[in-house]
C-alpha cells in the first residue's frame, strides 16, 4: 500500500506539514502558516484534497491563519 505525501503548502510554500487526525477524520496542517486542509474520513483522500488545485481548496473550508 502506498502512502501519498502532501505537497508543499499552497498558501505559503512551506514544507513543514503534518497530518491532523481524530478517531473519525484526517486533514493536512501547515506548521509554517497554520493553514489546514479539508477533513475527510479517509487519510489518502484528505491528502488528495490538499494536493488538488488551489482554487478548489479556496472553495472548500480551508482554515488559513498567518502567525
N, C-alpha and C positions, 0 to 999 in steps of 0.2 A: 504494500500500500504506500503510495507516495503522498507526502505532505506538502501542500502548497505553502509557499513563503510569501508573506505580504510584501508588496512593492514599497519603495520609499514613500513617505507621506506626500500626498498630492497637494497639500497646503503649504508646507514649509520645506519639503525636500529632505526632511530628517530620516535617518535610518534606525533610530533608537525606538523600535516598535515592540509591543508586547501583545499577547492575546489576553483579553479580559474574558472572564467567564464566571457564570453562576452555575448551579446544577442544571439549569434549563437553557441557557443562552451563551453564545460566544460573540466576540467583537474584537476588532483591532484598535489599539490605542497608541497614539504617537506620544512618546515621553518627552519629545522636544517642544511641541507646541500645545499639546493637550487635546488634539483632535481625536474623536472616537468615531469609528465607522458604525454602520447599522448593525443591529443584533440579528442573530439567526440561530435557530436550533441546531444547525449543522456547522461544525468548525470550518470545513472546506468551503461551504457556501458563504460564510462570513468573510473569509479571505478573498473569495471571488468578487464579492460586492466591493470590498476595499480596493481591489486591484482593477476594478472596472473603470470606465470613463469618468473623469472628474465631474462632468455635467450631470451624470447620473447620481453621483454622491451628493451634489448640491440639491437635487430633488428629494433625496432621502433625508431622514432625520439624522444628520451628522452633527455631532457637537464639535465646535471649534472654539477653543479658548486660548488666547495668547497669554503667556505668563510674563 
